[in-house]
Amino acid sequence: MIACTHLDLVQDVEPRSRGCEECLQMGDTWVHLRECLICGHVGCCDSSKNKHATKHFHKTLHPIIRSLEPEEDWRWCYIDEVLF
């Protein structure tokens, strides 16, 4: 079983917005929201046309996100490609 090796980077963050930060600035929509567990950035998921959560990872290399969807309690590490 592969484990995430970046858990030491996780911070005690609060979501920085109530929606995808970039989509809100653009006046666009999203499908699902993801929160960066390093800085609190809120971005849209890869099912959304803009994929801002993944773009945030590529820009910052902050590896771990969590779902902000009700009833979902999971984390994803982009680098280790592990869902936990």
N, CA, C and O atoms as a CHARMM CRD file, in Angstrom:
* protein
*
  336
    1    1 MET  N      0.84400  -1.18500   0.00000 PROA 1      0.00000
    2    1 MET  CA     0.00000   0.00000   0.00000 PROA 1      0.00000
    3    1 MET  C      0.88800   1.24800   0.00000 PROA 1      0.00000
    4    1 MET  O      1.81400   1.35700   0.80500 PROA 1      0.00000
    5    2 ILE  N      0.60500   2.17200  -0.89400 PROA 2      0.00000
    6    2 ILE  CA     1.35800   3.42100  -0.99600 PROA 2      0.00000
    7    2 ILE  C      0.74300   4.43500  -0.03600 PROA 2      0.00000
    8    2 ILE  O     -0.47900   4.56000   0.05100 PROA 2      0.00000
    9    3 ALA  N      1.58500   5.14500   0.67000 PROA 3      0.00000
   10    3 ALA  CA     1.11300   6.16000   1.61400 PROA 3      0.00000
   11    3 ALA  C      1.58300   7.54000   1.17000 PROA 3      0.00000
   12    3 ALA  O      2.56000   7.67700   0.43300 PROA 3      0.00000
   13    4 CYS  N      0.87700   8.54000   1.62900 PROA 4      0.00000
   14    4 CYS  CA     1.27800   9.91700   1.35600 PROA 4      0.00000
   15    4 CYS  C      2.48000  10.26500   2.22700 PROA 4      0.00000
   16    4 CYS  O      2.47200  10.03800   3.43700 PROA 4      0.00000
   17    5 THR  N      3.50000  10.81400   1.60000 PROA 5      0.00000
   18    5 THR  CA     4.71900  11.18900   2.31500 PROA 5      0.00000
   19    5 THR  C      4.79300  12.69100   2.57200 PROA 5      0.00000
   20    5 THR  O      5.85000  13.21200   2.92700 PROA 5      0.00000
   21    6 HSD  N      3.67100  13.38500   2.39400 PROA 6      0.00000
   22    6 HSD  CA     3.66200  14.84400   2.52200 PROA 6      0.00000
   23    6 HSD  C      2.75600  15.34700   3.64600 PROA 6      0.00000
   24    6 HSD  O      2.45200  16.53800   3.70800 PROA 6      0.00000
   25    7 LEU  N      2.33000  14.46400   4.52100 PROA 7      0.00000
   26    7 LEU  CA     1.40800  14.85900   5.58000 PROA 7      0.00000
   27    7 LEU  C      2.00300  15.89400   6.52000 PROA 7      0.00000
   28    7 LEU  O      1.26100  16.64000   7.16000 PROA 7      0.00000
   29    8 ASP  N      3.32300  15.95500   6.61700 PROA 8      0.00000
   30    8 ASP  CA     3.97400  16.93800   7.48000 PROA 8      0.00000
   31    8 ASP  C      3.78400  18.37400   6.97200 PROA 8      0.00000
   32    8 ASP  O      4.04800  19.32800   7.70300 PROA 8      0.00000
   33    9 LEU  N      3.33300  18.52700   5.73400 PROA 9      0.00000
   34    9 LEU  CA     3.09900  19.86100   5.16100 PROA 9      0.00000
   35    9 LEU  C      1.71500  20.42200   5.48700 PROA 9      0.00000
   36    9 LEU  O      1.48100  21.62100   5.33600 PROA 9      0.00000
   37   10 VAL  N      0.79600  19.55800   5.93500 PROA 10     0.00000
   38   10 VAL  CA    -0.58200  19.97400   6.19600 PROA 10     0.00000
   39   10 VAL  C     -0.61900  21.00000   7.32600 PROA 10     0.00000
   40   10 VAL  O      0.03200  20.84000   8.35900 PROA 10     0.00000
   41   11 GLN  N     -1.39200  22.04600   7.10300 PROA 11     0.00000
   42   11 GLN  CA    -1.57100  23.12300   8.07300 PROA 11     0.00000
   43   11 GLN  C     -3.02000  23.13300   8.56200 PROA 11     0.00000
   44   11 GLN  O     -3.89700  22.54400   7.92900 PROA 11     0.00000
   45   12 ASP  N     -3.26200  23.78800   9.66200 PROA 12     0.00000
   46   12 ASP  CA    -4.61400  23.97900  10.17400 PROA 12     0.00000
   47   12 ASP  C     -5.18200  25.21200   9.46700 PROA 12     0.00000
   48   12 ASP  O     -5.03000  26.33500   9.94700 PROA 12     0.00000
   49   13 VAL  N     -5.83300  24.99400   8.33000 PROA 13     0.00000
   50   13 VAL  CA    -6.31000  26.10000   7.48900 PROA 13     0.00000
   51   13 VAL  C     -7.82600  26.16300   7.46900 PROA 13     0.00000
   52   13 VAL  O     -8.51400  25.18500   7.76300 PROA 13     0.00000
   53   14 GLU  N     -8.31900  27.31500   7.12300 PROA 14     0.00000
   54   14 GLU  CA    -9.74500  27.53800   6.87200 PROA 14     0.00000
   55   14 GLU  C     -9.88600  27.87000   5.38800 PROA 14     0.00000
   56   14 GLU  O     -9.00100  28.51200   4.82200 PROA 14     0.00000
   57   15 PRO  N    -10.97900  27.44900   4.74000 PROA 15     0.00000
   58   15 PRO  CA   -11.18100  27.82100   3.33800 PROA 15     0.00000
   59   15 PRO  C    -11.13400  29.33600   3.16500 PROA 15     0.00000
   60   15 PRO  O    -11.75500  30.07200   3.93200 PROA 15     0.00000
   61   16 ARG  N    -10.40100  29.79900   2.16000 PROA 16     0.00000
   62   16 ARG  CA   -10.23800  31.24100   1.93900 PROA 16     0.00000
   63   16 ARG  C    -11.44000  31.88400   1.25900 PROA 16     0.00000
   64   16 ARG  O    -11.54100  33.11000   1.21400 PROA 16     0.00000
   65   17 SER  N    -12.34900  31.07500   0.73000 PROA 17     0.00000
   66   17 SER  CA   -13.55000  31.62400   0.09200 PROA 17     0.00000
   67   17 SER  C    -14.66800  30.59900   0.15400 PROA 17     0.00000
   68   17 SER  O    -14.45400  29.44900   0.53500 PROA 17     0.00000
   69   18 ARG  N    -15.87400  31.03600  -0.23100 PROA 18     0.00000
   70   18 ARG  CA   -17.03600  30.14600  -0.22300 PROA 18     0.00000
   71   18 ARG  C    -17.23700  29.46800  -1.57000 PROA 18     0.00000
   72   18 ARG  O    -18.19100  28.71000  -1.74800 PROA 18     0.00000
   73   19 GLY  N    -16.35800  29.73000  -2.50600 PROA 19     0.00000
   74   19 GLY  CA   -16.42200  29.13000  -3.82900 PROA 19     0.00000
   75   19 GLY  C    -15.03800  29.13000  -4.42300 PROA 19     0.00000
   76   19 GLY  O    -14.08200  29.56900  -3.78400 PROA 19     0.00000
   77   20 CYS  N    -14.92100  28.64000  -5.64200 PROA 20     0.00000
   78   20 CYS  CA   -13.62400  28.63200  -6.32600 PROA 20     0.00000
   79   20 CYS  C    -13.15100  30.08100  -6.48700 PROA 20     0.00000
   80   20 CYS  O    -13.82800  30.90500  -7.10300 PROA 20     0.00000
   81   21 GLU  N    -11.98700  30.37100  -5.92600 PROA 21     0.00000
   82   21 GLU  CA   -11.48600  31.74800  -5.92400 PROA 21     0.00000
   83   21 GLU  C    -11.37200  32.32800  -7.32600 PROA 21     0.00000
   84   21 GLU  O    -11.82900  33.44300  -7.57500 PROA 21     0.00000
   85   22 GLU  N    -10.76900  31.58600  -8.23700 PROA 22     0.00000
   86   22 GLU  CA   -10.56200  32.09300  -9.59600 PROA 22     0.00000
   87   22 GLU  C    -11.87500  32.16900 -10.37300 PROA 22     0.00000
   88   22 GLU  O    -12.09600  33.13000 -11.10900 PROA 22     0.00000
   89   23 CYS  N    -12.75200  31.17000 -10.22200 PROA 23     0.00000
   90   23 CYS  CA   -14.03800  31.21200 -10.92300 PROA 23     0.00000
   91   23 CYS  C    -14.88200  32.39100 -10.44200 PROA 23     0.00000
   92   23 CYS  O    -15.56100  33.03700 -11.24100 PROA 23     0.00000
   93   24 LEU  N    -14.84200  32.67100  -9.14400 PROA 24     0.00000
   94   24 LEU  CA   -15.57800  33.82800  -8.62800 PROA 24     0.00000
   95   24 LEU  C    -15.05600  35.11700  -9.24900 PROA 24     0.00000
   96   24 LEU  O    -15.84200  35.99300  -9.61000 PROA 24     0.00000
   97   25 GLN  N    -13.73700  35.24000  -9.37600 PROA 25     0.00000
   98   25 GLN  CA   -13.14800  36.44000  -9.99000 PROA 25     0.00000
   99   25 GLN  C    -13.53700  36.55900 -11.45500 PROA 25     0.00000
  100   25 GLN  O    -13.73300  37.66400 -11.96100 PROA 25     0.00000
  101   26 MET  N    -13.65100  35.41200 -12.14500 PROA 26     0.00000
  102   26 MET  CA   -13.97400  35.39200 -13.57500 PROA 26     0.00000
  103   26 MET  C    -15.47400  35.46500 -13.83400 PROA 26     0.00000
  104   26 MET  O    -15.90200  35.73000 -14.95700 PROA 26     0.00000
  105   27 GLY  N    -16.27400  35.23000 -12.79000 PROA 27     0.00000
  106   27 GLY  CA   -17.71700  35.15300 -12.98300 PROA 27     0.00000
  107   27 GLY  C    -18.12900  33.84000 -13.60600 PROA 27     0.00000
  108   27 GLY  O    -19.14400  33.77100 -14.30000 PROA 27     0.00000
  109   28 ASP  N    -17.34600  32.78800 -13.36500 PROA 28     0.00000
  110   28 ASP  CA   -17.59700  31.47300 -13.96300 PROA 28     0.00000
  111   28 ASP  C    -18.18200  30.51800 -12.91900 PROA 28     0.00000
  112   28 ASP  O    -18.34400  30.87600 -11.75300 PROA 28     0.00000
  113   29 THR  N    -18.49100  29.31500 -13.35500 PROA 29     0.00000
  114   29 THR  CA   -19.09500  28.30200 -12.48900 PROA 29     0.00000
  115   29 THR  C    -18.14900  27.12500 -12.30100 PROA 29     0.00000
  116   29 THR  O    -17.12800  27.02000 -12.98100 PROA 29     0.00000
  117   30 TRP  N    -18.49800  26.24400 -11.37300 PROA 30     0.00000
  118   30 TRP  CA   -17.69600  25.05600 -11.08500 PROA 30     0.00000
  119   30 TRP  C    -18.62400  23.89900 -10.77600 PROA 30     0.00000
  120   30 TRP  O    -19.83100  24.08100 -10.62000 PROA 30     0.00000
  121   31 VAL  N    -18.04500  22.69300 -10.68900 PROA 31     0.00000
  122   31 VAL  CA   -18.80200  21.48400 -10.37000 PROA 31     0.00000
  123   31 VAL  C    -18.65100  21.14600  -8.88600 PROA 31     0.00000
  124   31 VAL  O    -19.64600  21.07900  -8.16300 PROA 31     0.00000
  125   32 HSD  N    -17.41300  20.93200  -8.42600 PROA 32     0.00000
  126   32 HSD  CA   -17.12600  20.60700  -7.03200 PROA 32     0.00000
  127   32 HSD  C    -15.95400  21.44600  -6.55000 PROA 32     0.00000
  128   32 HSD  O    -15.16000  21.93900  -7.35200 PROA 32     0.00000
  129   33 LEU  N    -15.84900  21.60500  -5.23100 PROA 33     0.00000
  130   33 LEU  CA   -14.78800  22.42500  -4.65300 PROA 33     0.00000
  131   33 LEU  C    -13.76800  21.58500  -3.89300 PROA 33     0.00000
  132   33 LEU  O    -14.10400  20.58000  -3.26600 PROA 33     0.00000
  133   34 ARG  N    -12.51100  22.02600  -3.96800 PROA 34     0.00000
  134   34 ARG  CA   -11.39700  21.39000  -3.26400 PROA 34     0.00000
  135   34 ARG  C    -10.63900  22.46700  -2.49900 PROA 34     0.00000
  136   34 ARG  O    -10.48400  23.59000  -2.97700 PROA 34     0.00000
  137   35 GLU  N    -10.16700  22.11000  -1.30200 PROA 35     0.00000
  138   35 GLU  CA    -9.38900  23.04400  -0.48600 PROA 35     0.00000
  139   35 GLU  C     -7.95800  22.54900  -0.35400 PROA 35     0.00000
  140   35 GLU  O     -7.71900  21.38100  -0.04700 PROA 35     0.00000
  141   36 CYS  N     -7.02100  23.43700  -0.58500 PROA 36     0.00000
  142   36 CYS  CA    -5.60600  23.13900  -0.37300 PROA 36     0.00000
  143   36 CYS  C     -5.35900  23.08900   1.13100 PROA 36     0.00000
  144   36 CYS  O     -5.68900  24.03300   1.84900 PROA 36     0.00000
  145   37 LEU  N     -4.78300  21.99200   1.60500 PROA 37     0.00000
  146   37 LEU  CA    -4.53600  21.84700   3.03500 PROA 37     0.00000
  147   37 LEU  C     -3.21100  22.45500   3.47200 PROA 37     0.00000
  148   37 LEU  O     -2.79900  22.29400   4.62100 PROA 37     0.00000
  149   38 ILE  N     -2.54700  23.15000   2.56300 PROA 38     0.00000
  150   38 ILE  CA    -1.32400  23.85400   2.90900 PROA 38     0.00000
  151   38 ILE  C     -1.62500  25.33800   3.14300 PROA 38     0.00000
  152   38 ILE  O     -1.08800  25.94200   4.07100 PROA 38     0.00000
  153   39 CYS  N     -2.50000  25.93400   2.28500 PROA 39     0.00000
  154   39 CYS  CA    -2.74600  27.37900   2.39100 PROA 39     0.00000
  155   39 CYS  C     -4.21900  27.77700   2.46800 PROA 39     0.00000
  156   39 CYS  O     -4.51500  28.94900   2.70100 PROA 39     0.00000
  157   40 GLY  N     -5.15500  26.83800   2.27900 PROA 40     0.00000
  158   40 GLY  CA    -6.57500  27.16400   2.34900 PROA 40     0.00000
  159   40 GLY  C     -7.19500  27.62800   1.04100 PROA 40     0.00000
  160   40 GLY  O     -8.37800  27.96500   1.01300 PROA 40     0.00000
  161   41 HSD  N     -6.42100  27.65500  -0.05000 PROA 41     0.00000
  162   41 HSD  CA    -6.96100  28.03500  -1.36100 PROA 41     0.00000
  163   41 HSD  C     -8.13400  27.12200  -1.70800 PROA 41     0.00000
  164   41 HSD  O     -8.06400  25.91000  -1.50100 PROA 41     0.00000
  165   42 VAL  N     -9.20100  27.69800  -2.23200 PROA 42     0.00000
  166   42 VAL  CA   -10.35200  26.92700  -2.68800 PROA 42     0.00000
  167   42 VAL  C    -10.38700  26.98500  -4.20600 PROA 42     0.00000
  168   42 VAL  O    -10.43800  28.06300  -4.79800 PROA 42     0.00000
  169   43 GLY  N    -10.35900  25.81600  -4.82600 PROA 43     0.00000
  170   43 GLY  CA   -10.38500  25.72500  -6.28200 PROA 43     0.00000
  171   43 GLY  C    -11.39000  24.69900  -6.74500 PROA 43     0.00000
  172   43 GLY  O    -11.86200  23.87500  -5.96300 PROA 43     0.00000
  173   44 CYS  N    -11.71100  24.75400  -8.01600 PROA 44     0.00000
  174   44 CYS  CA   -12.67200  23.81200  -8.58400 PROA 44     0.00000
  175   44 CYS  C    -11.96600  22.51400  -8.98800 PROA 44     0.00000
  176   44 CYS  O    -10.76600  22.49500  -9.26300 PROA 44     0.00000
  177   45 CYS  N    -12.74100  21.44000  -9.01400 PROA 45     0.00000
  178   45 CYS  CA   -12.21600  20.10000  -9.27500 PROA 45     0.00000
  179   45 CYS  C    -11.90400  19.88600 -10.76200 PROA 45     0.00000
  180   45 CYS  O    -12.17000  20.75300 -11.59500 PROA 45     0.00000
  181   46 ASP  N    -11.34300  18.72900 -11.07400 PROA 46     0.00000
  182   46 ASP  CA   -10.99600  18.41100 -12.45800 PROA 46     0.00000
  183   46 ASP  C    -12.21500  18.09400 -13.32100 PROA 46     0.00000
  184   46 ASP  O    -12.08900  18.00700 -14.54300 PROA 46     0.00000
  185   47 SER  N    -13.39000  17.92100 -12.71900 PROA 47     0.00000
  186   47 SER  CA   -14.61900  17.78000 -13.50400 PROA 47     0.00000
  187   47 SER  C    -15.14200  19.14500 -13.94200 PROA 47     0.00000
  188   47 SER  O    -15.99500  19.23200 -14.82400 PROA 47     0.00000
  189   48 SER  N    -14.63700  20.19600 -13.33300 PROA 48     0.00000
  190   48 SER  CA   -14.98400  21.57000 -13.72000 PROA 48     0.00000
  191   48 SER  C    -14.12400  21.97200 -14.91100 PROA 48     0.00000
  192   48 SER  O    -13.00000  21.49100 -15.06000 PROA 48     0.00000
  193   49 LYS  N    -14.64800  22.85000 -15.75700 PROA 49     0.00000
  194   49 LYS  CA   -13.91300  23.19000 -16.98000 PROA 49     0.00000
  195   49 LYS  C    -12.59200  23.90100 -16.70900 PROA 49     0.00000
  196   49 LYS  O    -11.67000  23.80300 -17.51900 PROA 49     0.00000
  197   50 ASN  N    -12.47900  24.61900 -15.58400 PROA 50     0.00000
  198   50 ASN  CA   -11.26200  25.39500 -15.32800 PROA 50     0.00000
  199   50 ASN  C    -10.19600  24.66400 -14.51200 PROA 50     0.00000
  200   50 ASN  O     -9.02300  25.03400 -14.57000 PROA 50     0.00000
  201   51 LYS  N    -10.57600  23.64100 -13.76000 PROA 51     0.00000
  202   51 LYS  CA    -9.62900  22.80300 -13.00600 PROA 51     0.00000
  203   51 LYS  C     -8.67000  23.62100 -12.13700 PROA 51     0.00000
  204   51 LYS  O     -7.46400  23.37300 -12.13300 PROA 51     0.00000
  205   52 HSD  N     -9.20700  24.58700 -11.41000 PROA 52     0.00000
  206   52 HSD  CA    -8.35400  25.50000 -10.65100 PROA 52     0.00000
  207   52 HSD  C     -7.62300  24.85300  -9.47400 PROA 52     0.00000
  208   52 HSD  O     -6.54400  25.31900  -9.10700 PROA 52     0.00000
  209   53 ALA  N     -8.17200  23.79900  -8.87300 PROA 53     0.00000
  210   53 ALA  CA    -7.46100  23.13700  -7.76800 PROA 53     0.00000
  211   53 ALA  C     -6.15700  22.52300  -8.28100 PROA 53     0.00000
  212   53 ALA  O     -5.11100  22.67100  -7.64900 PROA 53     0.00000
  213   54 THR  N     -6.21400  21.84300  -9.41400 PROA 54     0.00000
  214   54 THR  CA    -5.00600  21.24400  -9.99100 PROA 54     0.00000
  215   54 THR  C     -4.04500  22.32500 -10.48000 PROA 54     0.00000
  216   54 THR  O     -2.83100  22.19100 -10.32800 PROA 54     0.00000
  217   55 LYS  N     -4.57800  23.38600 -11.06000 PROA 55     0.00000
  218   55 LYS  CA    -3.71400  24.49600 -11.49300 PROA 55     0.00000
  219   55 LYS  C     -2.99800  25.11400 -10.29700 PROA 55     0.00000
  220   55 LYS  O     -1.83900  25.51400 -10.40600 PROA 55     0.00000
  221   56 HSD  N     -3.68600  25.19600  -9.15100 PROA 56     0.00000
  222   56 HSD  CA    -3.05400  25.72100  -7.93100 PROA 56     0.00000
  223   56 HSD  C     -1.88700  24.81400  -7.51800 PROA 56     0.00000
  224   56 HSD  O     -0.82300  25.30600  -7.14300 PROA 56     0.00000
  225   57 PHE  N     -2.08200  23.50400  -7.58700 PROA 57     0.00000
  226   57 PHE  CA    -0.98700  22.57800  -7.26800 PROA 57     0.00000
  227   57 PHE  C      0.20800  22.81400  -8.19100 PROA 57     0.00000
  228   57 PHE  O      1.33800  22.92100  -7.71500 PROA 57     0.00000
  229   58 HSD  N     -0.02300  22.89700  -9.49800 PROA 58     0.00000
  230   58 HSD  CA     1.09200  23.08400 -10.44200 PROA 58     0.00000
  231   58 HSD  C      1.81500  24.41200 -10.21700 PROA 58     0.00000
  232   58 HSD  O      3.02400  24.50600 -10.42500 PROA 58     0.00000
  233   59 LYS  N      1.07800  25.42900  -9.79600 PROA 59     0.00000
  234   59 LYS  CA     1.67800  26.74900  -9.55100 PROA 59     0.00000
  235   59 LYS  C      2.46300  26.78300  -8.23900 PROA 59     0.00000
  236   59 LYS  O      3.53400  27.38700  -8.17900 PROA 59     0.00000
  237   60 THR  N      1.94100  26.13800  -7.18400 PROA 60     0.00000
  238   60 THR  CA     2.52100  26.27100  -5.84900 PROA 60     0.00000
  239   60 THR  C      3.25800  25.03100  -5.35000 PROA 60     0.00000
  240   60 THR  O      4.07300  25.11600  -4.43100 PROA 60     0.00000
  241   61 LEU  N      2.96800  23.87200  -5.96000 PROA 61     0.00000
  242   61 LEU  CA     3.44300  22.57000  -5.50200 PROA 61     0.00000
  243   61 LEU  C      2.91000  22.21000  -4.11800 PROA 61     0.00000
  244   61 LEU  O      3.52000  21.40500  -3.41500 PROA 61     0.00000
  245   62 HSD  N      1.78800  22.78800  -3.72100 PROA 62     0.00000
  246   62 HSD  CA     1.10500  22.37500  -2.49100 PROA 62     0.00000
  247   62 HSD  C      0.39900  21.05800  -2.81100 PROA 62     0.00000
  248   62 HSD  O     -0.55500  21.05600  -3.59000 PROA 62     0.00000
  249   63 PRO  N      0.84000  19.93700  -2.23300 PROA 63     0.00000
  250   63 PRO  CA     0.41800  18.63500  -2.73400 PROA 63     0.00000
  251   63 PRO  C     -0.91600  18.08000  -2.24700 PROA 63     0.00000
  252   63 PRO  O     -1.46600  17.19800  -2.90600 PROA 63     0.00000
  253   64 ILE  N     -1.46200  18.55100  -1.12800 PROA 64     0.00000
  254   64 ILE  CA    -2.61800  17.85600  -0.55700 PROA 64     0.00000
  255   64 ILE  C     -3.85500  18.74300  -0.56200 PROA 64     0.00000
  256   64 ILE  O     -3.83200  19.89100  -0.11900 PROA 64     0.00000
  257   65 ILE  N     -4.94300  18.16200  -1.08300 PROA 65     0.00000
  258   65 ILE  CA    -6.24400  18.83700  -1.08800 PROA 65     0.00000
  259   65 ILE  C     -7.24900  17.95800  -0.36100 PROA 65     0.00000
  260   65 ILE  O     -7.01900  16.77300  -0.11800 PROA 65     0.00000
  261   66 ARG  N     -8.37600  18.58400  -0.02100 PROA 66     0.00000
  262   66 ARG  CA    -9.50700  17.81700   0.51000 PROA 66     0.00000
  263   66 ARG  C    -10.75900  18.27500  -0.20800 PROA 66     0.00000
  264   66 ARG  O    -10.81700  19.38000  -0.74900 PROA 66     0.00000
  265   67 SER  N    -11.75100  17.41600  -0.20500 PROA 67     0.00000
  266   67 SER  CA   -13.03400  17.78100  -0.78200 PROA 67     0.00000
  267   67 SER  C    -13.75200  18.73200   0.15700 PROA 67     0.00000
  268   67 SER  O    -13.70700  18.56500   1.37500 PROA 67     0.00000
  269   68 LEU  N    -14.41300  19.72800  -0.41100 PROA 68     0.00000
  270   68 LEU  CA   -15.27100  20.62600   0.36700 PROA 68     0.00000
  271   68 LEU  C    -16.74300  20.30200   0.15200 PROA 68     0.00000
  272   68 LEU  O    -17.61800  21.08700   0.51800 PROA 68     0.00000
  273   69 GLU  N    -17.01200  19.15100  -0.44100 PROA 69     0.00000
  274   69 GLU  CA   -18.38900  18.75600  -0.70700 PROA 69     0.00000
  275   69 GLU  C    -19.02600  18.13700   0.54100 PROA 69     0.00000
  276   69 GLU  O    -18.37000  17.39100   1.26900 PROA 69     0.00000
  277   70 PRO  N    -20.30100  18.44600   0.78600 PROA 70     0.00000
  278   70 PRO  CA   -21.00400  17.82600   1.92500 PROA 70     0.00000
  279   70 PRO  C    -20.97100  16.30500   1.78500 PROA 70     0.00000
  280   70 PRO  O    -21.05900  15.76800   0.68100 PROA 70     0.00000
  281   71 GLU  N    -20.84600  15.63200   2.90400 PROA 71     0.00000
  282   71 GLU  CA   -20.84800  14.16900   2.95200 PROA 71     0.00000
  283   71 GLU  C    -19.58600  13.52500   2.39000 PROA 71     0.00000
  284   71 GLU  O    -19.51100  12.29800   2.32300 PROA 71     0.00000
  285   72 GLU  N    -18.59400  14.31200   1.98600 PROA 72     0.00000
  286   72 GLU  CA   -17.32800  13.74500   1.51100 PROA 72     0.00000
  287   72 GLU  C    -16.23600  14.08100   2.51500 PROA 72     0.00000
  288   72 GLU  O    -16.13300  15.21200   2.98900 PROA 72     0.00000
  289   73 ASP  N    -15.42100  13.07900   2.83000 PROA 73     0.00000
  290   73 ASP  CA   -14.34800  13.26200   3.80400 PROA 73     0.00000
  291   73 ASP  C    -13.10600  12.53900   3.29600 PROA 73     0.00000
  292   73 ASP  O    -12.71500  11.50500   3.83800 PROA 73     0.00000
  293   74 TRP  N    -12.49200  13.08400   2.26000 PROA 74     0.00000
  294   74 TRP  CA   -11.29400  12.46600   1.71000 PROA 74     0.00000
  295   74 TRP  C    -10.24100  13.51100   1.40500 PROA 74     0.00000
  296   74 TRP  O    -10.53100  14.70100   1.28300 PROA 74     0.00000
  297   75 ARG  N     -9.01600  13.04100   1.28600 PROA 75     0.00000
  298   75 ARG  CA    -7.86300  13.87200   0.92800 PROA 75     0.00000
  299   75 ARG  C     -7.18900  13.24000  -0.28000 PROA 75     0.00000
  300   75 ARG  O     -7.31400  12.03600  -0.50700 PROA 75     0.00000
  301   76 TRP  N     -6.47000  14.05400  -1.06000 PROA 76     0.00000
  302   76 TRP  CA    -5.73100  13.56400  -2.22500 PROA 76     0.00000
  303   76 TRP  C     -4.35600  14.21000  -2.22700 PROA 76     0.00000
  304   76 TRP  O     -4.22500  15.41600  -2.01800 PROA 76     0.00000
  305   77 CYS  N     -3.32800  13.39500  -2.46600 PROA 77     0.00000
  306   77 CYS  CA    -1.98300  13.90800  -2.62100 PROA 77     0.00000
  307   77 CYS  C     -1.62200  13.84100  -4.09700 PROA 77     0.00000
  308   77 CYS  O     -1.54700  12.75400  -4.67200 PROA 77     0.00000
  309   78 TYR  N     -1.40000  14.99700  -4.71200 PROA 78     0.00000
  310   78 TYR  CA    -1.05300  15.04900  -6.12800 PROA 78     0.00000
  311   78 TYR  C      0.28200  14.37000  -6.42200 PROA 78     0.00000
  312   78 TYR  O      0.43100  13.72300  -7.45800 PROA 78     0.00000
  313   79 ILE  N      1.24200  14.50900  -5.52800 PROA 79     0.00000
  314   79 ILE  CA     2.58100  13.97500  -5.79500 PROA 79     0.00000
  315   79 ILE  C      2.60000  12.45600  -5.65500 PROA 79     0.00000
  316   79 ILE  O      3.08800  11.76300  -6.54800 PROA 79     0.00000
  317   80 ASP  N      2.07800  11.93200  -4.55300 PROA 80     0.00000
  318   80 ASP  CA     2.07800  10.47700  -4.33000 PROA 80     0.00000
  319   80 ASP  C      0.90600   9.77600  -5.01700 PROA 80     0.00000
  320   80 ASP  O      0.86100   8.54700  -5.07500 PROA 80     0.00000
  321   81 GLU  N     -0.04600  10.56200  -5.53800 PROA 81     0.00000
  322   81 GLU  CA    -1.25800  10.03200  -6.17500 PROA 81     0.00000
  323   81 GLU  C     -1.95600   9.03100  -5.27900 PROA 81     0.00000
  324   81 GLU  O     -2.23600   7.89500  -5.66100 PROA 81     0.00000
  325   82 VAL  N     -2.22800   9.50500  -4.05400 PROA 82     0.00000
  326   82 VAL  CA    -2.86700   8.67900  -3.03400 PROA 82     0.00000
  327   82 VAL  C     -4.13100   9.36100  -2.54200 PROA 82     0.00000
  328   82 VAL  O     -4.12600  10.54800  -2.21400 PROA 82     0.00000
  329   83 LEU  N     -5.21700   8.59400  -2.49600 PROA 83     0.00000
  330   83 LEU  CA    -6.46600   9.04500  -1.91900 PROA 83     0.00000
  331   83 LEU  C     -6.53400   8.47500  -0.51300 PROA 83     0.00000
  332   83 LEU  O     -6.33700   7.27500  -0.32000 PROA 83     0.00000
  333   84 PHE  N     -6.80900   9.31800   0.46500 PROA 84     0.00000
  334   84 PHE  CA    -6.89400   8.82100   1.84100 PROA 84     0.00000
  335   84 PHE  C     -7.93900   9.57700   2.63400 PROA 84     0.00000
  336   84 PHE  O     -8.14500   9.29100   3.81400 PROA 84     0.00000
